[in-house]
Structures are given as C-alpha cells and as structure tokens.
Amino acid sequence: MHATISASGSATTNPAPRLRWRVVDIVVASVIGVAVGVIFWAWGVAWAPISAPIEALLPGLQAAPAAVWLIAGVLGGLIIRKPGAALYTEVVAAVVSALIGSQWGGLLTIEAGLVQGLGAELVFALFLYRYWRFPVALLAGAAAGLGMAINDLILWYAGAAPAFATIYTLSAVVGGALIAGGLSWLAMRGLARAGALGRFAAGRELQAV
C-alpha cells in the first residue's frame, strides 16, 4: 500500500495494491480450492448415511451438516483477502468435486458453488475487504448458507411446505455460520500459527499480536 498527495496537500492511501491479486494469491487460492474440493467429494460419498437420520429426526435439518460444502469460499476469503477470493475458491472446489464425480451432476454442482461462493463474497465486499474478525467469518458462512438454501429450495425442493422451507433455511444459515464460518476461522488461525501464511496479511496479523 502506498500514499499519494491530494490536491489539498494531505496524504491519501491508495488501496489498489492491497486489493490486487499476486501470483502467490492465485496459487494458494487454487490449492485451497483443490484440497477442499476433494473434501467436498468425500462428503458427498458419505452424505446419504449422514443426512438420512438427521432428516428423519426433523425434515430440513439436514441443511446444517450440508454447510461443509461452504467451507472453501469462506476459508479462501479469509486467507487471500482480495476481491473475488471467496467466489474463486468455492468454484474451484466445486469444479474439482464435479470432476471427481458428483451424484448431483457436474453442472449443478458448479452452479451451487457459484451461488454459495457469491454469498460469502458479498459479506466480505460489504466490509470493503478490510475486516476479517470472527464475526465477519460467521456472517460470511451464514450468507453462504442462505445462498445454498435458496438454491436448493428452488432446484431440489420446489413446492416444499413452508415449514420445511423455514427449517431448511434456518439450518443452512446456522450451519453455515458455525461450520463454514467458525471452522474456516479456526483453520485460518491454525495455518497462521504454523507459519504457513507468512506471505499473507492473515499470517502477519497473528504474528503481530
């Protein structure tokens, strides 16, 4: 980040360098997307035995553990901290999951990644890519969960009863906040403490504390 002199003679900060993607950002975001994409695929393989008893307990509640599919976007956004990072990492993860083999179809898996990544991205954008505290991570996860719920209710549960739609949406939002938001925050902090994020603000921020 560098400063320029305004017409009044005062120094103003140019945010462009802070928001500009570097090669290392692209590489690390891609690695995150690929790694989490494999997790997405594995979660899909295990999904039926995990979701069936939860759905039997309370239809719609299965949206909470589905929030595992939201982690890539929030984690990528928290680490890279550049415009488009959340959307990019979530889409890469969705593409990897689709290429390995998704029971929901390749194009629909990628479409879901776009919607879910956009939910997290909008929250980071709302805070102008400047604030990365725990509450922001929770909000990003919740927004991704809301995107997932809306997308699923339109594509997979069209015409669902209002009670089901309400439970599904609330479960997705809460699950998104706790699983995608909370776990991504912890993962980011763990990587920073391990020294893996030394070239990123997330790593330098923790070292300065």
N, C-alpha and C positions, 0 to 999 in steps of 0.2 A: 504494500500500500504506500502511496506517496502523496505529497501535498502539492497543491498549486496555489498561486496567488490570485485572489479575486480582484474585481475592479476596485473594491474599497480598500485593498491592500491587506486583507486578512487571509490567512491560510485556510484552504478548504481541502478536505480529504477526497481523493478520487477512489471510489470503491471498485473500479473496474478490475485492477489486478487481483483483488480479494475474491472476486466472483468469476474470474477467468479460469477455465479448465486447463490443467497442465497434463503432460503425458502421464505422469505418475497417477493423477486422479483417474484418468481413463483406465489405466491398467488395474489399479486397485478396485475400482468400481466393477470392472469386468470380472475380476477374481471373486469378489463378493457375490456377484450375481450367479456365476457358475457354481460356486460352492453351495450357496443356499438353494440353487435350482436342483441340485442332487438331493438335498434335504426335502424339498418340495415333492420330488418324485417319490422318495421313500415314504413320506407322509401319505401320499396318495395310495400307495400299495397297502399301508396299514389302516387306511381310513375306514373301511367298512366295519371291521370288528371294534374299532374305537367309537365310531359315531352311532352305531346301531343301539347299544344300551342307553346312551345319552338321549337319543331321540325317543326311545321307548319311555324313558322316565318323564320327559317333557318335550313334546314336539316343538322344534325351533331352537332348543337349547344347544343343538349340535353346531350352531354357528360359532359358539365360543371357542372350541378347540380348532375350528377351521381357521382361526386367526394366525396359526402357524404359517399359513400361506401369505401372510402380510409382512413377515419379518424383513425380507430383502430390502424393500423400499425404505423402511424406517432406518434400518442399520446403515444402508448406503448413504442416506441423507445425513445422518449424524456424523459419519466419518468423513465424507467428502466435503460436505458443507458448501456446495455450489449449486446454482440453479439447474434443475433437471436431474440431479443425482438420485433422488428417491425414485423418480419415474424410470430412469435408465436401469438401475439395479433391479427393480422389481420386474421390468420387462425382460431383461436378460435372464433372470431366474425362471420366469415363465417359459421363455423360449427353450431353455435347457431342459426343463421338466417336460415340455411338449415333445422335444426331440428324442428324449429317452423313452417316452411312452406315457401318455396321459389317458386315463379312462374317460375323460370328458372331451376329448378331441383336441387336436393341436391348435386350431384357430380360436376355439372358445377359451382355451387355457391362456393363450396370449392376450386375447381381448380382456379376460379377467385381470391379468397382470397390468394392463394399461389402466383400467379403472381403479384398481387398488393402489397402484403407484401414484396415480394422479391425486388420490385422496390425501396421501401423506405429503406429496409435493405442495399441495395448496396450503397446508398448515405452515410448512417451512417458509413458503413465499409470503404468507400473511405476516410472519415475523421478520420479513425482509432478509432472510438468511443471516441473521445476526444473533439470534438467541437459541441456545442449544441445551437448555436446562432440562431436568427431568420432567417437569410439567409439559414442556413442548413436545418431548418424546411421547408422552402419554396421549396428548392431543393428536399427534400425527398418527399414532396407532389407531386411535378411535375413529379418525376421519377415514383411514384406510378401511376399517371395519364397516363404516357406514357405506362406503363405496361398494364393498363386497356384498353387503346385504341388499342394496338397491339392485345391483346387477343380478344377483341370484334370484331375487323375488320376481324379476322381470323374465329372466331366461328359463329358470328351473321350477319356479313355484308360482307361475302365473295363475291368478284366480284364487290364491290361497286365502283362507279365512283371516279376518282382521286380527284375531287373537294370535294365530300362528305368525303372521307378518310382524306383529308387535314384538313377540318373544324373540323371533329370529333377529330382528333389527337390534334390539337391546343387547342380546347375547353377542352379536357381532361387534357392536361398539365397545362393550365392556371387555370382551375377549381381545379385541384389537388393542385397546389401551394397555391391558395387563400383559398380554403375551407379546404382541409386536412392539409396543412401546416400551414396556418395562424390561423385557428380556433383551431387546436391542440396546437399550441404555446400559444394562449391565455388561453386555458383550463388548460394547464400545469402551467402557471403562476398564474392563479386563484386558483388552488388547492394548490400551494406552499404558496401563501399569506394566505390562510385559515388554514395553518398549517397541511394539510393532507399529506404532503410529507416530514415530518421531518426525516424519516429514509432513504431518498434518496438524492443523490447529487443535484437533481433539487430543492429540498426544502432548503437544506443548502446553496446552491449557492445564492438564493434570500435573505435569511436571512443575508448573509454576506455583501450584497450590502448596 
